[in-house]
Amino acid sequence: MKDQFLHQNSALTTRFGLYGIALLMACVGCQGDTDGDATARAAIQQEHAQEPVVEIAQRGERHRLMDASSPGTADFGAWAFGDSLATAAVMWGDQGDAAAASEQWLSALRLANVFRVGLTPLPLTRPGETQEQRMARALNYLMDEGGRHAAVGVRESFGDRAAVIFELALKSKVIALMHVPSSGMSDADTILDRSRRLELPEALYVDAVEALRLGVSSEDAATRVLAMSKAVGEHFALRAKKPG
């Protein structure tokens, strides 16, 4: 299931992540691009030359959306931030592909900059700890000092909606990893409450909510919740690309 978790995020990043990060950094106001950011933005603008994506202000002034053409950009940014942070922490806890983990952490840091959030560093490695202990600390980071602090920062910068989106992205990944049948109602209520507050299409989340309420196995619950997470992420990504 953990492999499924990591593969899903990799696929979403490949399909939408470069667009989302470059668009956000162009539109929301990061000061001073790195060479990599400028290259990414140029690639995105070339790929979507037919779309009214961004207007770059002169002499380092704040970048902004042309004619407010993409109201879903902040929504997708909040989702991508929560998703990248959750995946980076899980990869750190899993002690797997260091390069992939670094890539996810870099995505989270860039989006933290966009949302003007000072991101708490991942925990330090402790000599002699088991992988289970390390993963437990990674999940504690997401639910406490890392995730909670970031959610507060997103709310202060972009409001309640963005914070709820961030929270749903992050908590859906935590639920997928940590769910046990006895917590089904609580986990279902968390997803249902945030999804309804965001007025998401019911089809995106109803299967996961029903499965959790029925007390399905941890493996089945993880599959349903990760499918929901993927669908919601794609929903926000497509809205960010759509003018108007």
One Martini backbone bead per residue (centre of mass of N, CA, C, O) as a GRO file, in nm:
protein
  244
    1MET     BB    1   0.056   0.063  -0.019
    2LYS     BB    2   0.297   0.258  -0.008
    3ASP     BB    3   0.361   0.237  -0.309
    4GLN     BB    4   0.092   0.354  -0.400
    5PHE     BB    5   0.124   0.626  -0.269
    6LEU     BB    6   0.386   0.712  -0.427
    7HIS     BB    7   0.287   0.667  -0.719
    8GLN     BB    8   0.054   0.865  -0.720
    9ASN     BB    9   0.215   1.124  -0.667
   10SER     BB   10   0.403   1.102  -0.909
   11ALA     BB   11   0.179   1.120  -1.125
   12LEU     BB   12   0.067   1.397  -1.042
   13THR     BB   13   0.330   1.556  -1.072
   14THR     BB   14   0.382   1.492  -1.370
   15ARG     BB   15   0.107   1.612  -1.479
   16PHE     BB   16   0.082   1.897  -1.272
   17GLY     BB   17   0.321   2.019  -1.102
   18LEU     BB   18   0.475   2.211  -1.293
   19TYR     BB   19   0.241   2.389  -1.360
   20GLY     BB   20   0.155   2.472  -1.075
   21ILE     BB   21   0.421   2.592  -0.969
   22ALA     BB   22   0.479   2.793  -1.197
   23LEU     BB   23   0.211   2.946  -1.184
   24LEU     BB   24   0.226   3.031  -0.889
   25MET     BB   25   0.501   3.181  -0.903
   26ALA     BB   26   0.394   3.385  -1.118
   27CYS     BB   27   0.121   3.492  -0.957
   28VAL     BB   28   0.167   3.535  -0.628
   29GLY     BB   29   0.486   3.644  -0.545
   30CYS     BB   30   0.766   3.555  -0.593
   31GLN     BB   31   1.090   3.661  -0.521
   32GLY     BB   32   1.296   3.560  -0.728
   33ASP     BB   33   1.427   3.364  -0.950
   34THR     BB   34   1.541   3.086  -1.046
   35ASP     BB   35   1.657   2.919  -1.305
   36GLY     BB   36   1.452   2.688  -1.275
   37ASP     BB   37   1.196   2.862  -1.263
   38ALA     BB   38   1.231   3.004  -1.536
   39THR     BB   39   1.230   2.747  -1.704
   40ALA     BB   40   0.957   2.640  -1.619
   41ARG     BB   41   0.793   2.883  -1.710
   42ALA     BB   42   0.871   2.879  -2.008
   43ALA     BB   43   0.758   2.597  -2.065
   44ILE     BB   44   0.466   2.657  -1.989
   45GLN     BB   45   0.414   2.900  -2.178
   46GLN     BB   46   0.466   2.742  -2.436
   47GLU     BB   47   0.254   2.514  -2.397
   48HIS     BB   48   0.034   2.772  -2.315
   49ALA     BB   49   0.016   3.010  -2.534
   50GLN     BB   50  -0.309   3.015  -2.575
   51GLU     BB   51  -0.310   3.107  -2.281
   52PRO     BB   52  -0.404   3.338  -2.021
   53VAL     BB   53  -0.191   3.316  -1.774
   54VAL     BB   54   0.042   3.559  -1.760
   55GLU     BB   55   0.172   3.858  -1.607
   56ILE     BB   56   0.474   4.028  -1.620
   57ALA     BB   57   0.616   4.234  -1.426
   58GLN     BB   58   0.809   4.499  -1.374
   59ARG     BB   59   1.082   4.522  -1.175
   60GLY     BB   60   0.977   4.297  -0.953
   61GLU     BB   61   0.695   4.293  -0.947
   62ARG     BB   62   0.408   4.169  -0.899
   63HIS     BB   63   0.250   3.896  -0.989
   64ARG     BB   64  -0.028   3.821  -1.221
   65LEU     BB   65  -0.328   3.762  -1.330
   66MET     BB   66  -0.491   3.756  -1.610
   67ASP     BB   67  -0.804   3.854  -1.585
   68ALA     BB   68  -0.872   3.632  -1.377
   69SER     BB   69  -0.857   3.335  -1.535
   70SER     BB   70  -0.768   3.155  -1.250
   71PRO     BB   71  -0.941   3.080  -0.965
   72GLY     BB   72  -0.799   2.777  -0.912
   73THR     BB   73  -0.500   2.820  -0.829
   74ALA     BB   74  -0.509   2.826  -0.514
   75ASP     BB   75  -0.639   2.553  -0.481
   76PHE     BB   76  -0.413   2.385  -0.610
   77GLY     BB   77  -0.187   2.486  -0.430
   78ALA     BB   78  -0.299   2.375  -0.164
   79TRP     BB   79  -0.301   2.083  -0.253
   80ALA     BB   80  -0.004   2.052  -0.338
   81PHE     BB   81   0.112   2.120  -0.064
   82GLY     BB   82  -0.016   1.892   0.107
   83ASP     BB   83   0.081   1.659  -0.074
   84SER     BB   84   0.389   1.712  -0.067
   85LEU     BB   85   0.428   1.707   0.238
   86ALA     BB   86   0.321   1.424   0.292
   87THR     BB   87   0.517   1.272   0.100
   88ALA     BB   88   0.784   1.367   0.218
   89ALA     BB   89   0.739   1.247   0.503
   90VAL     BB   90   0.698   0.953   0.416
   91MET     BB   91   0.971   0.920   0.273
   92TRP     BB   92   1.135   0.976   0.522
   93GLY     BB   93   1.014   0.740   0.694
   94ASP     BB   94   1.092   0.509   0.473
   95GLN     BB   95   1.381   0.529   0.349
   96GLY     BB   96   1.405   0.564   0.046
   97ASP     BB   97   1.404   0.770  -0.207
   98ALA     BB   98   1.596   1.043  -0.182
   99ALA     BB   99   1.538   1.201  -0.445
  100ALA     BB  100   1.228   1.197  -0.428
  101ALA     BB  101   1.208   1.330  -0.152
  102SER     BB  102   1.350   1.595  -0.233
  103GLU     BB  103   1.146   1.678  -0.448
  104GLN     BB  104   0.903   1.704  -0.257
  105TRP     BB  105   1.031   1.909  -0.063
  106LEU     BB  106   1.076   2.128  -0.276
  107SER     BB  107   0.779   2.166  -0.344
  108ALA     BB  108   0.694   2.248  -0.058
  109LEU     BB  109   0.881   2.496  -0.033
  110ARG     BB  110   0.772   2.657  -0.272
  111LEU     BB  111   0.477   2.667  -0.167
  112ALA     BB  112   0.542   2.804   0.098
  113ASN     BB  113   0.637   3.062  -0.038
  114VAL     BB  114   0.374   3.133  -0.176
  115PHE     BB  115   0.214   3.117   0.121
  116ARG     BB  116   0.399   3.238   0.343
  117VAL     BB  117   0.551   2.981   0.479
  118GLY     BB  118   0.716   2.851   0.756
  119LEU     BB  119   0.871   2.557   0.727
  120THR     BB  120   0.903   2.286   0.903
  121PRO     BB  121   1.127   2.074   0.950
  122LEU     BB  122   1.221   1.782   0.937
  123PRO     BB  123   1.314   1.544   1.112
  124LEU     BB  124   1.560   1.402   1.280
  125THR     BB  125   1.778   1.166   1.290
  126ARG     BB  126   1.790   0.862   1.485
  127PRO     BB  127   1.986   0.662   1.628
  128GLY     BB  128   1.848   0.330   1.609
  129GLU     BB  129   1.592   0.359   1.473
  130THR     BB  130   1.315   0.250   1.352
  131GLN     BB  131   1.098   0.259   1.096
  132GLU     BB  132   0.845   0.286   1.272
  133GLN     BB  133   0.946   0.531   1.434
  134ARG     BB  134   0.994   0.717   1.194
  135MET     BB  135   0.704   0.714   1.084
  136ALA     BB  136   0.569   0.823   1.336
  137ARG     BB  137   0.718   1.099   1.321
  138ALA     BB  138   0.610   1.180   1.046
  139LEU     BB  139   0.307   1.183   1.127
  140ASN     BB  140   0.339   1.382   1.361
  141TYR     BB  141   0.434   1.613   1.187
  142LEU     BB  142   0.172   1.641   1.016
  143MET     BB  143  -0.028   1.671   1.282
  144ASP     BB  144   0.157   1.903   1.392
  145GLU     BB  145   0.411   2.111   1.343
  146GLY     BB  146   0.390   2.102   1.034
  147GLY     BB  147   0.087   2.097   0.940
  148ARG     BB  148  -0.038   2.305   1.136
  149HIS     BB  149   0.141   2.546   1.068
  150ALA     BB  150   0.077   2.554   0.765
  151ALA     BB  151  -0.232   2.594   0.787
  152VAL     BB  152  -0.217   2.867   0.926
  153GLY     BB  153  -0.061   3.011   0.699
  154VAL     BB  154  -0.268   2.969   0.475
  155ARG     BB  155  -0.501   3.117   0.615
  156GLU     BB  156  -0.360   3.396   0.646
  157SER     BB  157  -0.306   3.431   0.326
  158PHE     BB  158  -0.592   3.266   0.184
  159GLY     BB  159  -0.779   3.135   0.381
  160ASP     BB  160  -1.008   2.891   0.456
  161ARG     BB  161  -1.021   2.730   0.194
  162ALA     BB  162  -0.721   2.669   0.159
  163ALA     BB  163  -0.692   2.523   0.434
  164VAL     BB  164  -0.891   2.292   0.375
  165ILE     BB  165  -0.745   2.180   0.132
  166PHE     BB  166  -0.481   2.119   0.268
  167GLU     BB  167  -0.601   1.928   0.484
  168LEU     BB  168  -0.722   1.716   0.292
  169ALA     BB  169  -0.462   1.633   0.154
  170LEU     BB  170  -0.310   1.544   0.410
  171LYS     BB  171  -0.525   1.357   0.559
  172SER     BB  172  -0.568   1.149   0.335
  173LYS     BB  173  -0.282   1.031   0.361
  174VAL     BB  174  -0.295   0.954   0.659
  175ILE     BB  175  -0.541   0.769   0.642
  176ALA     BB  176  -0.422   0.567   0.438
  177LEU     BB  177  -0.191   0.476   0.648
  178MET     BB  178  -0.366   0.467   0.949
  179HIS     BB  179  -0.605   0.302   0.905
  180VAL     BB  180  -0.870   0.163   1.098
  181PRO     BB  181  -1.175   0.030   1.139
  182SER     BB  182  -1.236   0.181   1.420
  183SER     BB  183  -1.193   0.479   1.254
  184GLY     BB  184  -1.407   0.516   1.025
  185MET     BB  185  -1.604   0.741   1.116
  186SER     BB  186  -1.398   0.964   1.166
  187ASP     BB  187  -1.268   0.964   0.884
  188ALA     BB  188  -1.526   1.011   0.725
  189ASP     BB  189  -1.602   1.284   0.858
  190THR     BB  190  -1.355   1.438   0.765
  191ILE     BB  191  -1.400   1.414   0.460
  192LEU     BB  192  -1.694   1.512   0.445
  193ASP     BB  193  -1.665   1.790   0.570
  194ARG     BB  194  -1.450   1.911   0.373
  195SER     BB  195  -1.599   1.853   0.107
  196ARG     BB  196  -1.854   2.022   0.171
  197ARG     BB  197  -1.712   2.293   0.228
  198LEU     BB  198  -1.600   2.282  -0.086
  199GLU     BB  199  -1.811   2.169  -0.289
  200LEU     BB  200  -1.774   1.892  -0.389
  201PRO     BB  201  -1.815   1.643  -0.578
  202GLU     BB  202  -1.949   1.353  -0.469
  203ALA     BB  203  -1.797   1.150  -0.660
  204LEU     BB  204  -1.506   1.197  -0.528
  205TYR     BB  205  -1.594   1.076  -0.206
  206VAL     BB  206  -1.817   0.857  -0.149
  207ASP     BB  207  -1.658   0.588  -0.157
  208ALA     BB  208  -1.470   0.643   0.081
  209VAL     BB  209  -1.682   0.701   0.297
  210GLU     BB  210  -1.838   0.432   0.281
  211ALA     BB  211  -1.599   0.245   0.341
  212LEU     BB  212  -1.532   0.357   0.622
  213ARG     BB  213  -1.818   0.307   0.749
  214LEU     BB  214  -1.801  -0.017   0.693
  215GLY     BB  215  -1.512  -0.127   0.785
  216VAL     BB  216  -1.288  -0.178   0.617
  217SER     BB  217  -1.001  -0.253   0.535
  218SER     BB  218  -0.705  -0.100   0.528
  219GLU     BB  219  -0.642  -0.160   0.231
  220ASP     BB  220  -0.914  -0.068   0.109
  221ALA     BB  221  -0.916   0.215   0.226
  222ALA     BB  222  -0.659   0.314   0.091
  223THR     BB  223  -0.754   0.282  -0.199
  224ARG     BB  224  -0.999   0.476  -0.179
  225VAL     BB  225  -0.851   0.732  -0.071
  226LEU     BB  226  -0.640   0.756  -0.300
  227ALA     BB  227  -0.849   0.788  -0.524
  228MET     BB  228  -0.968   1.045  -0.412
  229SER     BB  229  -0.712   1.216  -0.409
  230LYS     BB  230  -0.661   1.204  -0.712
  231ALA     BB  231  -0.934   1.326  -0.805
  232VAL     BB  232  -0.911   1.596  -0.653
  233GLY     BB  233  -0.646   1.690  -0.773
  234GLU     BB  234  -0.749   1.695  -1.069
  235HIS     BB  235  -0.977   1.893  -1.024
  236PHE     BB  236  -0.794   2.136  -0.944
  237ALA     BB  237  -0.606   2.134  -1.189
  238LEU     BB  238  -0.825   2.187  -1.407
  239ARG     BB  239  -0.927   2.455  -1.284
  240ALA     BB  240  -0.651   2.606  -1.315
  241LYS     BB  241  -0.657   2.583  -1.641
  242LYS     BB  242  -0.933   2.725  -1.638
  243PRO     BB  243  -1.094   2.973  -1.754
  244GLY     BB  244  -1.319   3.153  -1.534
   0.00000   0.00000   0.00000
